[in-house]
Amino acid sequence: MDKLQLYGYVACAAGAAALITGLLPQDKMDNVRAFMHKHLGQKDAKNDERVSPRLQLIVFGAFFIFIGLVISGLIRL
């Protein structure tokens, strides 16, 4: 196994972890949201017009799974 294929598998694992976290039930997602807001230093989450953390995790996860599969050679374009 060469390094590029290993990097592809690592990207798939990171994407899968983010996707699973993004698909958590609402009560668990509230804990993730509170953790992210606490560490990012945001004061008022009710008036925040940005994209939700759930959508960010799902998009990040899907993107990294796709990139990882392409890099590792499991799918071809």
BAMI-102729 format. One record per residue: residue in three letters; x, y, z of N, C-alpha, C in turn. Coordinates in nm, 3 decimals. Example, Ala and Ser with C-alpha at 12.3 -4.5 7.8 and 13.67 -1.06 7.14 Angstrom:
% BAMI-102729
["ALA" [1.319 -0.569 0.780] [1.230 -0.450 0.780] [1.320 -0.330 0.780]]
["SER" [1.285 -0.225 0.708] [1.367 -0.106 0.714] [1.290 0.003 0.787]]
***
This chain:
% BAMI-102729
["MET" [0.085 -0.117 0.000] [0.000 0.000 0.000] [0.091 0.124 0.000]]
["ASP" [0.070 0.209 -0.098] [0.151 0.330 -0.105] [0.089 0.442 -0.021]]
["LYS" [0.163 0.551 -0.007] [0.118 0.660 0.079] [-0.009 0.727 0.029]]
["LEU" [-0.022 0.741 -0.102] [-0.139 0.807 -0.158] [-0.266 0.727 -0.128]]
["GLN" [-0.258 0.597 -0.138] [-0.374 0.514 -0.106] [-0.406 0.522 0.043]]
["LEU" [-0.305 0.528 0.126] [-0.326 0.543 0.270] [-0.394 0.676 0.302]]
["TYR" [-0.351 0.784 0.235] [-0.416 0.914 0.254] [-0.562 0.911 0.211]]
["GLY" [-0.592 0.835 0.107] [-0.730 0.819 0.064] [-0.815 0.751 0.169]]
["TYR" [-0.761 0.648 0.232] [-0.835 0.579 0.338] [-0.853 0.668 0.461]]
["VAL" [-0.754 0.749 0.492] [-0.766 0.842 0.605] [-0.873 0.946 0.576]]
["ALA" [-0.878 0.996 0.452] [-0.981 1.092 0.414] [-1.119 1.029 0.423]]
["CYS" [-1.132 0.904 0.383] [-1.261 0.834 0.395] [-1.303 0.820 0.541]]
["ALA" [-1.208 0.788 0.627] [-1.239 0.772 0.769] [-1.281 0.906 0.831]]
["ALA" [-1.212 1.013 0.796] [-1.249 1.145 0.848] [-1.386 1.186 0.796]]
["GLY" [-1.413 1.158 0.670] [-1.543 1.190 0.613] [-1.655 1.110 0.678]]
["ALA" [-1.630 0.983 0.702] [-1.731 0.899 0.766] [-1.760 0.946 0.908]]
["ALA" [-1.657 0.985 0.981] [-1.677 1.034 1.116] [-1.758 1.163 1.117]]
["ALA" [-1.730 1.254 1.024] [-1.805 1.379 1.016] [-1.949 1.353 0.973]]
["LEU" [-1.970 1.262 0.879] [-2.104 1.232 0.832] [-2.188 1.168 0.942]]
["ILE" [-2.130 1.077 1.017] [-2.201 1.013 1.127] [-2.235 1.117 1.234]]
["THR" [-2.143 1.206 1.263] [-2.169 1.311 1.362] [-2.280 1.403 1.313]]
["GLY" [-2.283 1.434 1.185] [-2.387 1.520 1.130] [-2.523 1.456 1.128]]
["LEU" [-2.530 1.324 1.129] [-2.657 1.253 1.125] [-2.706 1.208 1.263]]
["LEU" [-2.645 1.262 1.369] [-2.688 1.227 1.504] [-2.829 1.278 1.530]]
["PRO" [-2.900 1.218 1.628] [-3.032 1.270 1.666] [-3.022 1.413 1.721]]
["GLN" [-3.136 1.481 1.729] [-3.138 1.623 1.765] [-3.079 1.651 1.903]]
["ASP" [-3.106 1.567 2.003] [-3.052 1.594 2.137] [-2.900 1.583 2.141]]
["LYS" [-2.846 1.487 2.069] [-2.699 1.475 2.061] [-2.639 1.589 1.979]]
["MET" [-2.712 1.632 1.876] [-2.662 1.741 1.792] [-2.660 1.872 1.868]]
["ASP" [-2.753 1.889 1.962] [-2.752 2.009 2.045] [-2.624 2.016 2.129]]
["ASN" [-2.577 1.901 2.177] [-2.451 1.898 2.251] [-2.333 1.936 2.162]]
["VAL" [-2.333 1.887 2.037] [-2.226 1.923 1.943] [-2.231 2.072 1.913]]
["ARG" [-2.353 2.125 1.891] [-2.368 2.267 1.861] [-2.319 2.353 1.978]]
["ALA" [-2.353 2.314 2.101] [-2.307 2.389 2.218] [-2.155 2.384 2.228]]
["PHE" [-2.096 2.269 2.199] [-1.951 2.256 2.203] [-1.885 2.346 2.099]]
["MET" [-1.940 2.348 1.977] [-1.881 2.429 1.871] [-1.895 2.579 1.901]]
["HIS" [-2.009 2.621 1.955] [-2.028 2.762 1.985] [-1.938 2.806 2.101]]
["LYS" [-1.919 2.716 2.197] [-1.836 2.751 2.312] [-1.691 2.770 2.268]]
["HIS" [-1.642 2.684 2.180] [-1.502 2.691 2.139] [-1.475 2.792 2.029]]
["LEU" [-1.580 2.833 1.958] [-1.561 2.933 1.854] [-1.584 3.073 1.907]]
["GLY" [-1.630 3.086 2.031] [-1.645 3.216 2.093] [-1.765 3.295 2.046]]
["GLN" [-1.868 3.229 2.002] [-1.988 3.299 1.957] [-2.076 3.331 2.076]]
["LYS" [-2.131 3.451 2.075] [-2.211 3.497 2.188] [-2.360 3.467 2.170]]
["ASP" [-2.418 3.501 2.055] [-2.561 3.491 2.036] [-2.589 3.398 1.918]]
["ALA" [-2.631 3.276 1.948] [-2.654 3.179 1.842] [-2.793 3.195 1.780]]
["LYS" [-2.886 3.265 1.845] [-3.022 3.278 1.792] [-3.027 3.371 1.672]]
["ASN" [-2.945 3.473 1.666] [-2.946 3.567 1.555] [-2.838 3.537 1.452]]
["ASP" [-2.784 3.419 1.457] [-2.677 3.380 1.367] [-2.738 3.335 1.234]]
["GLU" [-2.696 3.396 1.124] [-2.751 3.367 0.993] [-2.663 3.270 0.913]]
["ARG" [-2.564 3.212 0.976] [-2.475 3.121 0.905] [-2.537 2.982 0.891]]
["VAL" [-2.469 2.897 0.818] [-2.516 2.761 0.795] [-2.504 2.681 0.924]]
["SER" [-2.598 2.591 0.946] [-2.600 2.514 1.070] [-2.482 2.416 1.077]]
["PRO" [-2.438 2.383 1.197] [-2.327 2.286 1.211] [-2.363 2.150 1.154]]
["ARG" [-2.490 2.111 1.161] [-2.533 1.982 1.108] [-2.506 1.976 0.957]]
["LEU" [-2.545 2.079 0.886] [-2.525 2.082 0.741] [-2.376 2.087 0.707]]
["GLN" [-2.300 2.162 0.785] [-2.156 2.169 0.762] [-2.091 2.032 0.777]]
["LEU" [-2.130 1.957 0.880] [-2.073 1.824 0.902] [-2.113 1.726 0.792]]
["ILE" [-2.238 1.733 0.748] [-2.284 1.642 0.643] [-2.212 1.670 0.511]]
["VAL" [-2.201 1.797 0.475] [-2.133 1.833 0.349] [-1.984 1.798 0.356]]
["PHE" [-1.919 1.832 0.468] [-1.778 1.798 0.487] [-1.758 1.647 0.478]]
["GLY" [-1.844 1.571 0.544] [-1.831 1.425 0.543] [-1.847 1.367 0.405]]
["ALA" [-1.950 1.410 0.332] [-1.973 1.358 0.197] [-1.857 1.395 0.104]]
["PHE" [-1.807 1.517 0.115] [-1.696 1.560 0.031] [-1.571 1.478 0.058]]
["PHE" [-1.538 1.457 0.183] [-1.416 1.383 0.215] [-1.428 1.235 0.184]]
["ILE" [-1.546 1.178 0.197] [-1.563 1.038 0.156] [-1.541 1.026 0.005]]
["PHE" [-1.598 1.118 -0.072] [-1.581 1.115 -0.217] [-1.434 1.132 -0.255]]
["ILE" [-1.368 1.233 -0.199] [-1.227 1.256 -0.230] [-1.141 1.137 -0.189]]
["GLY" [-1.170 1.079 -0.073] [-1.095 0.963 -0.027] [-1.111 0.843 -0.118]]
["LEU" [-1.234 0.821 -0.168] [-1.256 0.709 -0.259] [-1.186 0.731 -0.393]]
["VAL" [-1.182 0.855 -0.439] [-1.112 0.884 -0.565] [-0.961 0.866 -0.548]]
["ILE" [-0.907 0.919 -0.440] [-0.763 0.910 -0.417] [-0.718 0.763 -0.398]]
["SER" [-0.796 0.686 -0.323] [-0.757 0.548 -0.297] [-0.777 0.458 -0.418]]
["GLY" [-0.849 0.506 -0.519] [-0.866 0.429 -0.640] [-0.987 0.336 -0.639]]
["LEU" [-1.075 0.350 -0.540] [-1.191 0.262 -0.533] [-1.298 0.304 -0.633]]
["ILE" [-1.302 0.433 -0.670] [-1.389 0.478 -0.779] [-1.304 0.556 -0.877]]
["ARG" [-1.344 0.551 -1.001] [-1.270 0.621 -1.106] [-1.361 0.722 -1.173]]
["LEU" [-1.305 0.832 -1.209] [-1.382 0.935 -1.278] [-1.361 0.930 -1.426]]
***
